[in-house]
């Protein structure tokens, strides 16, 4: 194992995840700190809510890309002979987790970030694209009906975990099944305040791209 390369890329995964997309977009183009408005989170959902559709779409795309790129660093380790093929999934998950941690606790933004939903999506897209494809359909369907990103995110996370129990989506390595349930639990935990607002009927709905101003 090329330990310096592995450690360097693991650190890189965290740093990539730490890129505070919403914060930088808010400051650069709107002169505000997104964390001081709306829900107070530095993520795509709050960007949609506070800054609008185009900034929100951009932030979401970049945050998904962060997760995908960070997770793909494990493939670089493999191609450089730093890890064995049998170890690839473990390092994909390690890089992905570090990217999500970076998004939630970004070093570039005083460790105050978002909830990691879009970054988790990018991580899982790199590892299990077919399963994620179904989850994206679930996310969109719930969002179209409810207009609640929080509910859509939690629904997609739970579906991801459950889908992996079915033969067509069951991964070769059972670690991914357990990881799916951890992801679902993390999404529910990070959205606990949203759950309270959903129950109280005070959760904010987000605009759709085709909505009129």
C-alpha positions in Angstrom: 0.0 0.0 0.0 1.2 3.5 -0.9 0.3 5.0 2.5 1.2 8.7 1.7 -0.9 8.6 -1.5 -3.9 7.0 0.3 -3.7 9.5 3.2 -3.3 12.4 0.9 -6.4 11.5 -1.2 -8.4 10.8 2.0 -7.6 14.4 3.1 -8.4 15.6 -0.4 -11.8 14.0 -0.2 -12.6 15.9 3.0 -11.3 19.2 1.5 -13.4 18.7 -1.6 -16.5 18.0 0.5 -15.7 21.2 2.5 -16.1 23.5 -0.5 -19.0 25.7 0.8 -20.7 26.2 -2.5 -23.8 27.9 -1.1 -21.8 30.2 1.1 -19.5 31.3 -1.7 -22.3 31.8 -4.2 -24.3 33.9 -1.7 -21.3 36.1 -0.8 -19.9 36.4 -4.4 -23.2 37.2 -6.2 -25.6 38.4 -3.5 -23.4 39.9 -0.8 -24.9 37.8 2.0 -24.1 34.9 4.2 -26.7 32.2 3.4 -26.3 30.8 6.9 -27.9 34.0 8.3 -31.1 33.6 6.2 -33.8 31.0 5.8 -33.2 27.8 7.7 -29.6 28.8 8.4 -28.1 25.9 6.5 -25.4 26.3 3.9 -26.9 23.9 1.4 -28.9 23.7 -1.8 -32.3 23.6 -0.3 -31.7 26.9 1.6 -30.2 28.4 -1.5 -33.3 27.6 -3.4 -35.4 29.1 -0.6 -33.3 32.3 -0.2 -31.6 33.0 -3.5 -33.9 31.3 -6.1 -34.0 28.6 -8.7 -30.8 29.3 -10.7 -28.4 29.7 -7.7 -30.1 26.7 -6.0 -29.7 24.5 -9.1 -26.1 25.5 -9.4 -25.3 24.8 -5.8 -27.1 21.4 -5.9 -25.2 20.4 -9.0 -21.8 21.3 -7.5 -22.6 19.7 -4.2 -23.5 16.4 -6.0 -20.3 16.7 -8.0 -18.3 17.1 -4.8 -19.5 13.7 -3.5 -18.9 12.0 -6.9 -15.4 13.4 -7.3 -14.4 12.7 -3.8 -15.6 9.1 -4.0 -13.9 8.6 -7.3 -10.5 9.3 -5.6 -10.6 5.7 -4.5 -10.4 4.7 -8.2 -7.2 6.8 -8.4 -5.8 4.9 -5.5 -6.6 1.6 -7.3 -5.2 2.7 -10.6 -2.0 3.8 -8.9 -1.6 0.5 -7.2 -2.1 2.0 -3.7 -5.0 -0.4 -2.9 -6.2 -3.8 -4.0 -9.3 -4.3 -6.1 -11.0 -6.0 -3.2 -10.5 -2.9 -1.1 -12.0 -0.5 -3.6 -15.5 -0.3 -2.0 -14.1 0.3 1.4 -12.0 3.3 0.2 -14.9 4.6 -1.9 -17.0 4.6 1.3 -14.2 6.2 3.3 -13.7 9.0 0.7 -17.5 9.5 0.5 -18.0 9.7 4.2 -15.1 12.2 4.5 -16.7 14.3 1.7 -20.1 14.3 3.6 -18.3 15.2 6.8 -16.6 18.0 5.0 -19.9 19.3 3.7 -21.5 19.3 7.1 -18.3 20.6 8.9 -16.4 22.5 6.2 -12.9 23.7 7.2 -13.3 26.6 4.7 -16.4 28.0 6.4 -15.8 27.7 10.2 -17.2 24.2 10.3 -20.7 25.4 9.7 -22.1 23.7 6.6 -25.2 22.0 5.2 -26.9 18.7 5.8 -25.0 16.8 3.2 -28.0 15.5 1.1 -26.7 16.5 -2.3 -23.2 15.3 -1.4 -24.5 11.9 -0.2 -26.3 11.7 -3.6 -23.0 12.2 -5.4 -21.3 9.6 -3.2 -24.0 6.9 -3.9 -24.1 7.9 -7.6 -20.5 6.9 -7.8 -21.0 3.6 -6.1 -24.5 2.4 -7.0 -25.8 4.4 -9.9 -28.7 2.1 -10.8 -30.1 2.1 -7.3 -29.6 5.9 -7.1 -31.5 6.3 -10.4 -34.6 4.8 -8.8 -34.1 7.0 -5.7 -33.9 10.1 -7.8 -37.3 9.2 -9.3 -38.7 8.8 -5.8 -37.2 12.1 -4.8 -38.7 13.9 -7.8 -42.1 12.3 -7.3 -42.3 13.2 -3.6 -41.0 16.7 -4.4 -43.6 17.3 -7.1 -46.4 16.2 -4.8 -45.3 17.9 -1.6 -42.8 20.7 -2.6 -40.8 19.6 0.5 -37.1 18.9 -0.2 -36.6 17.6 3.3 -39.4 15.0 2.9 -38.2 14.1 -0.5 -34.6 13.6 0.7 -35.6 11.4 3.6 -37.9 9.3 1.4 -35.2 8.8 -1.2 -32.7 7.8 1.5 -35.1 5.2 3.1 -35.9 3.8 -0.4 -32.2 3.5 -1.2 -31.7 1.4 2.0 -34.7 -0.8 1.3 -34.0 -1.3 -2.4 -30.7 -3.0 -1.6 -32.6 -5.8 0.1 -34.2 -6.7 -3.2 -32.3 -9.1 -5.5 -32.2 -6.8 -8.6 -30.4 -4.1 -6.5 -28.6 -6.2 -3.9 -24.8 -5.4 -3.9 -22.1 -8.1 -3.9 -20.6 -6.6 -0.7 -23.1 -6.6 2.2 -21.3 -3.6 3.7 -23.1 -1.4 1.2 -26.4 -2.6 2.5 -25.5 -1.6 6.1 -24.1 1.7 4.8 -27.4 2.4 3.1 -29.2 2.1 6.3 -26.6 4.3 8.0 -27.2 6.9 5.3 -31.0 6.7 5.8 -30.5 7.2 9.5 -28.2 10.1 9.0 -30.6 11.8 6.7 -33.4 11.4 9.2 -31.2 12.6 12.1 -29.9 15.7 10.2 -33.5 16.6 9.3 -35.0 16.2 12.8 -35.8 19.9 12.9 -37.5 19.6 9.5 -39.5 16.7 10.8 -40.8 18.9 13.7 -41.8 21.6 11.2 -43.5 19.1 8.9 -45.5 17.8 11.8 -46.4 21.4 12.8 -47.2 22.4 9.2 -44.6 25.1 9.2 -42.0 23.6 6.9 -41.2 25.9 3.9 -42.0 24.7 0.4 -39.5 25.3 -2.4 -40.3 26.8 -5.8 -40.2 24.6 -8.9 -38.2 25.7 -12.0 -41.4 26.2 -14.0 -43.1 28.3 -11.3 -43.7 31.9 -12.2 -42.0 34.6 -10.2 
